[in-house]
């Protein structure tokens, strides 16, 4: 009888991690161990759950005791509000990854690493190409938040690959997830009752449906596909097209006033934006996904437009109370007046 593969999946308290662990656990030849600091909100199916923190050296004991041969690292946090602040977010993303990779490096059973990275590694600037290939570097390096963390994480992953050449290492740079039930800074932004947008720009948005993200992760977990790959739907949606689909009114904001508006929106507890996220929603960005498709045959089932439409269909209108609508309008008006006086 063949020995079962043992796959450790981090971040199973979040939607993508839970979906992936549950899907992978349907394979009777795979033993799935889901790991996180809090119990998952979703059922993990046949996967086991272990409550542990990747920032703690105890993670090495879990890997050794379970004889884990594959680690799928999905425990990254994209927004400070979901981590309890920017310092906690960085600690989870960067320090947590360092501890996890150190434990993997020492494990004799360890043979494969799959890491979730992000489109945010490419930053966003007016000098960007229409679509980034995996070999391109950002014209403007991400300065804050998830983009900066993702670059650091990828550097640690490359270091592990050099130290353990016997290990198959795959990094997937996923586009922003979009679809029914997705909760992210992009979906929260598009769902604002009145959406502030930088005047004179129409950002290019590229999405990936969660089902397609799970399929891509399953593919590289089941097969050996070493390397770094962009994963997204091939088409691009502009911000104006997305807002029209959402039926949301917009208010134009001068580029210099955008950080002030973001601060007020954050203080109203509507959306928490970093400087890099503001840039992404100003200039946009896109990825060339031909390398992953050519090497694996993977084609997303959902286009960016279809994924957005699914989110629109379940979102409806009037997600926030009239009081919060008025608060958002008043905040934007104050900033525009301040900017006008300053420019005058």
C-alpha positions as CSV (number, residue, x, y, z in Angstrom):
1,X,0.0,0.0,0.0
2,X,1.4,3.4,-1.0
3,X,2.3,5.8,1.8
4,X,0.0,8.8,2.0
5,X,1.4,12.2,1.3
6,X,1.2,14.6,4.2
7,X,0.4,18.2,3.3
8,X,0.5,21.0,5.9
9,X,-1.8,24.0,4.9
10,X,-1.3,27.3,6.9
11,X,-4.0,29.9,7.2
12,X,-7.0,27.7,7.2
13,X,-9.1,30.1,9.3
14,X,-9.3,32.2,6.2
15,X,-11.6,31.5,3.3
16,X,-9.0,30.6,0.7
17,X,-7.0,28.3,3.1
18,X,-10.2,26.5,4.2
19,X,-11.4,26.0,0.6
20,X,-8.1,24.6,-0.5
21,X,-7.6,22.3,2.5
22,X,-11.1,20.9,2.1
23,X,-10.7,20.3,-1.6
24,X,-7.3,18.7,-1.2
25,X,-8.5,16.4,1.6
26,X,-11.0,14.7,-0.8
27,X,-7.9,12.9,-2.3
28,X,-7.7,9.6,-0.3
29,X,-4.0,9.5,-1.0
30,X,-3.3,12.7,0.8
31,X,-3.4,13.5,4.6
32,X,-4.1,17.2,5.0
33,X,-3.2,19.0,8.2
34,X,-4.7,22.5,8.5
35,X,-3.0,25.0,10.8
36,X,-3.9,28.4,12.2
37,X,-3.9,30.3,15.4
38,X,-7.7,30.3,15.6
39,X,-10.2,27.6,14.6
40,X,-11.5,27.8,11.0
41,X,-14.9,29.4,10.4
42,X,-15.6,26.9,7.6
43,X,-15.7,23.1,7.8
44,X,-12.4,21.5,6.6
45,X,-13.9,18.3,5.5
46,X,-11.5,15.4,5.9
47,X,-8.6,17.6,6.9
48,X,-7.3,17.7,10.4
49,X,-7.0,21.0,12.3
50,X,-4.0,21.8,14.5
51,X,-4.1,25.0,16.5
52,X,-0.6,26.5,16.3
53,X,1.2,29.7,15.4
54,X,3.8,29.7,12.6
55,X,5.7,32.5,14.5
56,X,6.3,30.0,17.3
57,X,9.2,27.4,17.1
58,X,6.6,24.7,18.0
59,X,5.8,24.6,14.2
60,X,9.0,22.6,13.7
61,X,7.6,19.9,16.1
62,X,4.3,19.8,14.1
63,X,6.1,19.2,10.8
64,X,8.5,16.6,12.3
65,X,5.8,14.7,14.3
66,X,3.4,14.5,11.3
67,X,6.2,13.7,8.8
68,X,5.0,16.6,6.6
69,X,6.4,16.4,3.0
70,X,4.6,19.3,1.5
71,X,3.8,22.8,3.0
72,X,1.3,25.1,1.3
73,X,1.7,28.5,2.9
74,X,-1.5,30.6,2.7
75,X,-1.3,32.4,6.1
76,X,-0.5,35.9,4.7
77,X,-2.6,38.8,5.9
78,X,-3.4,41.5,3.3
79,X,-4.8,44.3,5.5
80,X,-3.8,45.7,8.9
81,X,-7.3,45.7,10.3
82,X,-7.5,41.9,10.0
83,X,-4.3,41.5,11.9
84,X,-4.8,44.1,14.7
85,X,-2.5,46.7,13.2
86,X,0.4,47.1,10.7
87,X,3.0,45.8,13.2
88,X,1.1,42.6,13.8
89,X,0.4,42.2,10.1
90,X,4.2,42.4,9.4
91,X,5.0,40.0,12.2
92,X,2.5,37.4,10.9
93,X,3.6,37.8,7.3
94,X,7.4,38.2,7.5
95,X,8.4,36.8,10.9
96,X,5.9,34.0,10.6
97,X,7.2,33.0,7.2
98,X,10.8,33.1,8.4
99,X,10.0,30.7,11.3
100,X,8.0,28.4,9.0
101,X,10.7,28.2,6.4
102,X,13.4,27.6,9.1
103,X,11.3,24.7,10.4
104,X,10.9,23.3,6.9
105,X,14.6,23.6,6.1
106,X,15.4,21.4,9.1
107,X,12.7,18.7,8.4
108,X,14.0,15.5,6.8
109,X,10.6,14.6,5.4
110,X,10.1,18.0,3.7
111,X,10.1,17.9,-0.1
112,X,7.8,20.6,-1.5
113,X,6.8,24.2,-0.7
114,X,4.0,26.1,-2.3
115,X,3.7,29.8,-1.4
116,X,0.9,32.3,-2.0
117,X,2.3,35.6,-3.2
118,X,0.5,38.5,-4.7
119,X,0.1,40.9,-7.7
120,X,1.1,43.6,-5.2
121,X,4.8,42.7,-5.6
122,X,4.7,44.7,-8.8
123,X,3.7,47.9,-7.1
124,X,1.7,50.5,-9.2
125,X,3.0,53.5,-11.0
126,X,2.2,55.5,-14.2
127,X,5.4,54.1,-15.8
128,X,4.3,50.4,-15.5
129,X,4.0,48.1,-18.6
130,X,0.5,47.0,-19.7
131,X,1.2,43.7,-18.1
132,X,4.1,42.4,-15.9
133,X,5.8,39.2,-16.7
134,X,7.4,37.2,-13.8
135,X,10.9,38.4,-14.9
136,X,10.1,42.1,-14.6
137,X,10.8,44.2,-11.5
138,X,8.4,46.9,-10.3
139,X,9.2,50.4,-11.6
140,X,8.4,51.7,-8.2
141,X,9.0,49.3,-5.3
142,X,6.1,48.7,-2.9
143,X,6.8,51.0,0.1
144,X,4.3,49.8,2.6
145,X,1.8,47.1,3.5
146,X,1.2,43.8,1.8
147,X,3.3,44.5,-1.3
148,X,6.4,45.2,0.8
149,X,5.7,42.1,2.9
150,X,5.2,39.9,-0.2
151,X,8.6,41.0,-1.6
152,X,10.3,40.1,1.6
153,X,8.5,36.7,1.8
154,X,9.5,35.9,-1.8
155,X,13.2,36.7,-0.9
156,X,13.1,34.2,2.0
157,X,11.5,31.6,-0.2
158,X,14.3,32.0,-2.8
159,X,16.8,31.6,0.0
160,X,15.2,28.3,1.1
161,X,15.3,27.1,-2.5
162,X,19.0,27.8,-2.6
163,X,19.7,26.0,0.7
164,X,17.5,23.0,-0.1
165,X,17.9,22.3,-3.9
166,X,16.2,18.9,-3.3
167,X,12.9,20.7,-2.5
168,X,10.4,21.7,-5.2
169,X,9.5,25.4,-4.6
170,X,6.5,27.1,-6.3
171,X,5.4,30.6,-5.8
172,X,2.1,31.8,-7.1
173,X,1.5,35.5,-7.5
174,X,-2.3,35.7,-7.3
175,X,-4.4,38.5,-8.6
176,X,-6.9,40.2,-6.3
177,X,-9.6,37.6,-5.5
178,X,-13.1,38.5,-6.7
179,X,-16.4,36.7,-6.5
180,X,-19.3,36.0,-4.2
181,X,-18.4,36.3,-0.6
182,X,-14.9,37.7,-1.1
183,X,-13.9,40.2,1.6
184,X,-10.9,42.3,0.7
185,X,-9.8,45.9,0.5
186,X,-10.8,46.0,-3.2
187,X,-14.3,44.6,-2.6
188,X,-14.8,46.9,0.4
189,X,-13.7,49.9,-1.7
190,X,-16.1,49.0,-4.5
191,X,-18.9,48.6,-2.0
192,X,-18.5,52.1,-0.4
193,X,-21.8,54.1,-0.6
194,X,-20.0,56.9,-2.4
195,X,-16.6,55.9,-3.9
196,X,-13.8,58.5,-3.9
197,X,-11.5,58.1,-6.9
198,X,-8.5,60.0,-8.1
199,X,-9.4,62.4,-10.9
200,X,-7.9,61.8,-14.3
201,X,-7.1,58.1,-13.8
202,X,-8.9,54.9,-14.6
203,X,-7.1,52.0,-12.9
204,X,-6.8,48.6,-14.7
205,X,-8.0,45.8,-12.4
206,X,-7.3,42.1,-12.9
207,X,-9.1,39.5,-10.8
208,X,-9.0,35.8,-9.9
209,X,-12.0,33.9,-8.7
210,X,-11.5,31.9,-5.5
211,X,-12.4,28.7,-7.3
212,X,-9.7,29.3,-9.8
213,X,-7.2,30.1,-7.1
214,X,-8.0,26.8,-5.4
215,X,-7.6,24.9,-8.7
216,X,-4.2,26.6,-9.4
217,X,-3.0,25.7,-5.9
218,X,-4.2,22.1,-6.2
219,X,-2.4,21.8,-9.5
220,X,1.0,22.8,-8.2
221,X,0.5,20.8,-5.0
222,X,-0.2,17.6,-6.9
223,X,2.4,18.1,-9.6
224,X,6.0,19.4,-9.5
225,X,5.9,22.8,-11.0
226,X,9.0,24.7,-9.7
227,X,9.3,28.4,-10.3
228,X,7.4,31.7,-9.8
229,X,4.2,32.3,-11.7
230,X,1.5,34.9,-12.3
231,X,-2.0,33.6,-11.8
232,X,-5.0,35.7,-12.9
233,X,-7.8,35.9,-15.4
234,X,-6.4,37.1,-18.7
235,X,-8.7,40.1,-19.1
236,X,-8.6,43.4,-17.4
237,X,-11.5,45.6,-16.1
238,X,-11.2,49.3,-15.6
239,X,-12.2,50.9,-12.3
240,X,-14.9,52.9,-14.1
241,X,-16.4,49.8,-15.5
242,X,-16.4,48.1,-12.1
243,X,-18.1,51.0,-10.5
244,X,-20.7,51.2,-13.2
245,X,-21.5,47.5,-12.6
246,X,-21.7,48.1,-8.8
247,X,-24.0,51.1,-9.4
248,X,-22.0,53.2,-7.0
249,X,-21.8,57.0,-7.3
250,X,-18.3,58.5,-7.3
251,X,-16.6,61.7,-6.2
252,X,-13.4,63.0,-7.8
253,X,-10.5,63.6,-5.5
254,X,-7.3,65.5,-6.6
255,X,-4.2,63.2,-6.4
256,X,-2.5,65.2,-3.6
257,X,-5.7,64.8,-1.5
258,X,-6.0,61.0,-1.9
259,X,-4.0,60.1,1.3
260,X,-6.2,62.5,3.4
261,X,-9.3,60.9,2.0
262,X,-8.0,57.4,2.7
263,X,-7.3,58.5,6.3
264,X,-10.8,59.7,6.8
265,X,-12.3,56.6,5.2
266,X,-10.1,54.5,7.5
267,X,-11.2,56.6,10.6
268,X,-14.8,55.9,9.6
269,X,-14.0,52.2,9.7
270,X,-15.1,51.7,6.1
271,X,-11.8,50.6,4.4
272,X,-8.2,50.6,5.5
273,X,-5.9,51.7,2.7
274,X,-2.1,51.7,2.5
275,X,-0.2,54.1,0.2
276,X,0.4,51.3,-2.2
277,X,-3.2,50.3,-2.3
278,X,-4.1,53.9,-3.2
279,X,-1.6,53.7,-6.0
280,X,-3.1,50.4,-7.2
281,X,-6.5,52.0,-7.4
282,X,-5.1,55.1,-9.1
283,X,-2.9,53.6,-11.8
284,X,-3.9,49.9,-11.7
285,X,-1.7,47.0,-12.9
286,X,-1.9,43.8,-14.8
287,X,0.0,40.5,-15.1
288,X,1.0,38.3,-18.1
289,X,-0.2,34.8,-17.2
290,X,1.1,33.0,-20.3
291,X,4.0,31.3,-18.5
292,X,1.8,29.4,-16.0
293,X,-0.7,28.5,-18.8
294,X,2.0,27.3,-21.1
295,X,3.7,25.2,-18.4
296,X,0.6,23.7,-16.8
297,X,-2.3,24.1,-19.2
298,X,-4.1,26.1,-16.6
299,X,-6.9,28.4,-17.8
300,X,-9.2,30.1,-15.3
301,X,-12.9,29.3,-15.6
302,X,-13.8,32.8,-14.6
303,X,-12.8,35.9,-16.5
304,X,-12.1,39.1,-14.4
305,X,-15.5,40.5,-15.7
306,X,-17.4,37.3,-14.8
307,X,-15.8,37.2,-11.3
308,X,-16.8,40.8,-10.8
309,X,-20.3,40.2,-12.0
310,X,-20.7,37.4,-9.5
311,X,-19.7,39.7,-6.7
312,X,-22.1,42.4,-8.0
313,X,-25.0,39.9,-8.1
314,X,-24.7,39.1,-4.4
315,X,-23.7,42.6,-3.2
316,X,-26.9,44.5,-3.9
317,X,-27.3,48.2,-3.2
318,X,-27.3,50.1,0.1
319,X,-24.9,47.9,2.1
320,X,-24.3,50.8,4.6
321,X,-26.7,52.8,6.7
322,X,-27.7,56.3,5.6
323,X,-25.8,57.7,8.5
324,X,-22.6,56.2,7.3
325,X,-23.3,57.5,3.8
326,X,-23.7,61.0,5.1
327,X,-20.5,60.6,7.2
328,X,-18.5,59.5,4.1
329,X,-19.9,62.4,2.0
330,X,-19.1,65.0,4.7
331,X,-15.6,63.6,5.1
332,X,-14.8,63.8,1.4
333,X,-16.3,67.3,1.2
334,X,-14.1,68.5,4.0
335,X,-11.0,67.2,2.3
336,X,-11.9,68.7,-1.0
337,X,-12.4,72.1,0.6
338,X,-9.1,71.8,2.4
339,X,-7.3,70.9,-0.8
340,X,-8.9,73.8,-2.7
341,X,-7.8,76.3,0.0
342,X,-4.3,74.8,0.0
343,X,-4.0,75.0,-3.8
344,X,-5.4,78.5,-3.8
